[in-house]
Amino acid sequence: MTEYPIIANTKFEPDDEYVPGPEPEPQPPAWMDGSLRIGIHTSIAGSYLNALESARKLGANALQIFSASPRMWQAATVRIAETDAKAFRTRREELGLGPLVIHANYLVNLAATQPMLRTRSIQAFHEELVRALALGADFVVVHPGSRGDAPVEQAIRTIVESVKQAARGVPIGHLRILIENTAGMGGAVGARLEEVGVMVQDLRSLHVGACLRRSRGFCGIRVSGRCRRKDCWAGRFWWRRRSMTRETTGRTWRNCGSWREWKGRRR
């Protein structure tokens, strides 16, 4: 065997040292290019891919879906097979659809005072987050819930704690939770912008945002085009009647503070 001489005075060259380069900065999703995004709620009946194809056929470039049946408790943990989730993510990227919003189960009541209902709501919302991550969703929208006879302040604290428990152990990453405003009927929390703001502020560690639904501004804006009540947040956005009647006909106008959602027939 050939012997190699040992060089005693080996010199260290700093240039020879391996220095790991900085990790590349995460790039924003392709749909965040500043273009106008027009979305629609599509059905996942038959396959999650059907929701994407429906949005494409209708000319939408964004969509909202339910990740499971929205009006029933799931008997067991409902997870999406990795093959199905990957096919969904791949097809969505091909179509350039985004953002993808998932609306949580309607039965979820994060403000519930009954222990069993609150436990089921937290678990159901946790599963919504897990499925949203599997599908590569950008947002998950959830209703705050109904407080029953509890004070608003207590209900907000319950909602904040419920969201934190549901998100525990979930690698949220780019996914954002959105608290949707309500009309205020039946003790629903989130009818006032201030209530939504407190929840968003208390959940800032999870980067929670707000989803404002115009039809739940509980303000008729019947004549002048702007509500003059100082405590009406709908009037602050100055939603004019002309812009509202583009969506529905036969609109039933409600007085400001009626705590009822605007209803009307679709054109």
C-alpha positions as CSV (number, residue, x, y, z in Angstrom):
1,M,0.0,0.0,0.0
2,T,1.4,3.4,-0.9
3,E,2.2,5.6,2.0
4,Y,1.5,9.3,1.8
5,P,3.7,11.8,3.7
6,I,2.0,13.7,6.6
7,I,2.4,17.4,6.2
8,A,2.8,18.9,9.7
9,N,2.4,22.6,8.8
10,T,-1.0,22.4,7.0
11,K,-2.2,25.9,6.5
12,F,-5.9,26.7,6.8
13,E,-7.4,28.7,4.0
14,P,-10.6,30.6,5.0
15,D,-11.9,30.4,1.4
16,D,-12.0,26.7,1.7
17,E,-14.5,26.8,4.6
18,Y,-18.0,25.8,3.7
19,V,-20.4,28.6,4.5
20,P,-24.1,27.8,4.1
21,G,-25.9,30.4,2.0
22,P,-29.0,32.1,3.3
23,E,-32.3,30.3,2.8
24,P,-34.4,31.7,-0.1
25,E,-37.1,34.0,1.0
26,P,-40.6,32.5,0.6
27,Q,-42.3,33.8,-2.5
28,P,-46.0,35.0,-2.4
29,P,-48.5,32.7,-4.1
30,A,-49.0,33.2,-7.8
31,W,-52.5,34.5,-7.3
32,M,-51.1,37.5,-5.3
33,D,-50.1,39.3,-8.5
34,G,-52.4,42.3,-8.0
35,S,-55.0,41.1,-10.5
36,L,-58.8,41.2,-9.9
37,R,-59.9,37.9,-8.2
38,I,-63.5,36.8,-8.8
39,G,-64.5,33.7,-6.8
40,I,-67.5,31.5,-6.3
41,H,-68.5,28.8,-3.8
42,T,-68.3,25.4,-5.6
43,S,-69.4,21.9,-4.6
44,I,-67.0,19.1,-3.7
45,A,-69.7,16.5,-4.4
46,G,-68.1,13.5,-6.1
47,S,-64.6,14.7,-5.8
48,Y,-62.6,17.7,-4.5
49,L,-61.4,18.1,-8.1
50,N,-64.9,18.8,-9.2
51,A,-64.9,22.1,-7.3
52,L,-61.9,23.3,-9.3
53,E,-63.4,22.3,-12.6
54,S,-66.7,24.0,-11.7
55,A,-64.8,27.3,-10.9
56,R,-62.9,27.0,-14.2
57,K,-66.0,26.4,-16.3
58,L,-67.7,29.4,-14.7
59,G,-64.8,31.7,-15.4
60,A,-63.8,32.3,-11.8
61,N,-60.1,32.6,-10.7
62,A,-60.8,32.0,-7.0
63,L,-63.1,29.7,-5.1
64,Q,-64.5,28.8,-1.7
65,I,-65.4,25.2,-0.7
66,F,-66.5,23.1,2.2
67,S,-64.0,20.5,3.1
68,A,-66.7,18.2,4.4
69,S,-70.5,18.2,5.0
70,P,-71.2,21.6,6.5
71,R,-74.4,20.7,8.3
72,M,-73.6,17.6,10.2
73,W,-71.1,16.4,12.8
74,Q,-68.7,13.9,11.4
75,A,-69.0,10.5,13.0
76,A,-65.2,10.1,13.0
77,T,-62.1,12.0,12.0
78,V,-62.4,12.9,8.3
79,R,-59.0,13.2,6.7
80,I,-58.2,13.6,3.0
81,A,-56.1,10.9,1.4
82,E,-52.7,12.2,0.4
83,T,-53.2,11.1,-3.2
84,D,-56.4,13.1,-3.4
85,A,-54.9,16.1,-1.7
86,K,-51.9,16.1,-4.0
87,A,-54.0,15.8,-7.1
88,F,-56.1,18.7,-5.9
89,R,-53.1,20.9,-5.2
90,T,-51.5,20.0,-8.6
91,R,-54.7,20.7,-10.6
92,R,-55.3,24.0,-8.8
93,E,-51.8,25.1,-9.6
94,E,-52.4,24.2,-13.3
95,L,-55.6,26.3,-13.4
96,G,-54.0,29.2,-11.5
97,L,-57.0,29.4,-9.1
98,G,-56.5,31.4,-5.9
99,P,-57.1,32.2,-3.2
100,L,-58.7,29.0,-2.0
101,V,-61.0,29.6,0.9
102,I,-62.5,26.9,3.1
103,H,-65.7,27.7,5.0
104,A,-65.9,25.8,8.3
105,N,-68.8,23.7,9.4
106,Y,-72.0,25.6,10.3
107,L,-72.4,23.6,13.5
108,V,-69.1,24.9,14.9
109,N,-69.9,27.1,17.9
110,L,-66.7,28.4,19.4
111,A,-68.6,30.5,21.9
112,A,-70.6,27.6,23.3
113,T,-71.0,27.4,27.1
114,Q,-72.1,23.8,27.1
115,P,-69.0,21.6,27.6
116,M,-70.0,18.9,25.1
117,L,-70.9,21.4,22.3
118,R,-67.8,23.4,22.8
119,T,-65.6,20.2,22.8
120,R,-67.2,19.0,19.6
121,S,-66.8,22.5,18.0
122,I,-63.1,22.7,18.9
123,Q,-62.5,19.2,17.5
124,A,-64.4,19.9,14.3
125,F,-62.6,23.2,13.7
126,H,-59.3,21.5,14.4
127,E,-60.2,19.0,11.6
128,E,-61.1,21.8,9.3
129,L,-57.6,23.3,9.8
130,V,-56.0,19.9,9.1
131,R,-58.0,19.4,5.9
132,A,-57.2,23.0,4.8
133,L,-53.5,22.4,5.1
134,A,-53.8,19.1,3.2
135,L,-55.6,20.9,0.3
136,G,-53.2,23.8,0.4
137,A,-55.9,26.4,1.2
138,D,-55.1,30.0,1.9
139,F,-57.9,30.9,4.3
140,V,-60.3,29.2,6.6
141,V,-63.5,31.2,7.4
142,V,-65.4,30.5,10.6
143,H,-68.4,32.0,12.4
144,P,-67.6,33.1,15.9
145,G,-70.7,31.3,17.3
146,S,-73.7,32.1,19.6
147,R,-73.1,33.1,23.2
148,G,-76.6,32.2,24.5
149,D,-77.1,34.0,27.8
150,A,-73.4,34.7,28.4
151,P,-72.1,38.3,28.3
152,V,-70.4,39.4,25.1
153,E,-67.0,39.9,26.8
154,Q,-67.1,36.4,28.2
155,A,-68.2,34.9,24.9
156,I,-65.3,36.7,23.1
157,R,-62.8,35.2,25.6
158,T,-64.3,31.8,25.1
159,I,-64.0,32.1,21.3
160,V,-60.4,33.2,21.5
161,E,-59.5,30.3,23.8
162,S,-61.4,27.8,21.5
163,V,-59.5,29.0,18.4
164,K,-56.2,28.6,20.2
165,Q,-57.1,25.1,21.4
166,A,-58.2,24.1,17.9
167,A,-55.0,25.4,16.3
168,R,-52.8,23.6,18.9
169,G,-50.4,21.2,17.2
170,V,-51.4,22.4,13.7
171,P,-48.5,23.8,11.6
172,I,-50.5,26.8,10.4
173,G,-47.8,28.2,8.2
174,H,-49.2,30.3,5.4
175,L,-52.8,29.4,6.3
176,R,-54.9,32.2,7.8
177,I,-58.0,31.9,9.9
178,L,-60.6,34.5,9.2
179,I,-63.4,35.4,11.7
180,E,-66.6,36.2,9.8
181,N,-69.0,38.9,11.0
182,T,-72.6,37.9,11.8
183,A,-76.0,39.6,11.6
184,G,-76.4,39.3,15.4
185,M,-79.5,37.1,15.5
186,G,-79.9,34.6,18.3
187,G,-77.1,36.0,20.4
188,A,-74.5,35.5,17.7
189,V,-71.2,37.1,18.4
190,G,-69.5,39.3,15.8
191,A,-72.3,41.6,14.7
192,R,-70.3,44.6,15.6
193,L,-67.0,45.4,14.0
194,E,-65.6,46.1,17.5
195,E,-66.3,42.5,18.6
196,V,-64.5,41.1,15.5
197,G,-61.6,43.5,16.1
198,V,-61.1,42.3,19.7
199,M,-61.0,38.7,18.6
200,V,-58.5,39.4,15.8
201,Q,-56.4,41.4,18.2
202,D,-56.4,38.7,20.9
203,L,-55.5,36.1,18.3
204,R,-52.7,38.1,16.6
205,S,-50.2,35.3,17.6
206,L,-52.0,33.1,15.1
207,H,-52.2,35.9,12.5
208,V,-56.0,35.7,12.5
209,G,-57.8,38.1,10.2
210,A,-61.4,39.1,9.5
211,C,-63.9,38.3,6.8
212,L,-66.6,41.0,6.4
213,R,-69.8,40.0,4.8
214,R,-71.7,43.0,3.4
215,S,-75.2,41.5,3.8
216,R,-74.6,41.4,7.6
217,G,-74.0,45.1,8.1
218,F,-77.6,45.3,9.5
219,C,-78.0,48.7,7.9
220,G,-80.7,49.4,5.3
221,I,-79.1,52.5,3.8
222,R,-82.5,53.1,2.2
223,V,-82.6,56.7,1.1
224,S,-79.5,58.7,1.5
225,G,-77.1,56.0,0.6
226,R,-75.3,56.2,3.9
227,C,-76.3,55.5,7.4
228,R,-76.0,58.5,9.8
229,R,-75.8,56.5,13.0
230,K,-72.5,57.0,14.7
231,D,-72.3,53.4,16.0
232,C,-73.2,51.8,12.6
233,W,-70.0,50.4,11.1
234,A,-71.8,49.6,7.9
235,G,-72.2,53.3,7.3
236,R,-68.5,53.8,7.7
237,F,-67.8,51.9,4.5
238,W,-70.5,53.9,2.7
239,W,-72.1,51.0,0.8
240,R,-74.5,52.6,-1.7
241,R,-77.8,51.1,-2.5
242,R,-76.9,50.8,-6.3
243,S,-74.0,48.6,-5.6
244,M,-76.1,46.3,-3.4
245,T,-79.0,45.8,-5.9
246,R,-76.6,44.5,-8.5
247,E,-76.6,41.2,-6.6
248,T,-80.2,40.6,-5.7
249,T,-83.7,41.7,-6.5
250,G,-86.7,41.7,-4.3
251,R,-84.5,42.9,-1.5
252,T,-86.1,43.1,1.9
253,W,-84.6,46.3,3.4
254,R,-84.0,46.3,7.2
255,N,-83.7,49.3,9.4
256,C,-80.3,50.0,10.9
257,G,-79.7,48.0,14.1
258,S,-82.4,45.4,13.2
259,W,-79.9,42.5,13.8
260,R,-81.2,40.7,10.7
261,E,-79.4,39.7,7.6
262,W,-80.6,41.2,4.3
263,K,-82.5,38.7,2.3
264,G,-83.5,38.7,-1.4
265,R,-84.0,36.5,-4.4
266,R,-81.1,35.8,-6.6
267,R,-81.4,37.1,-10.2
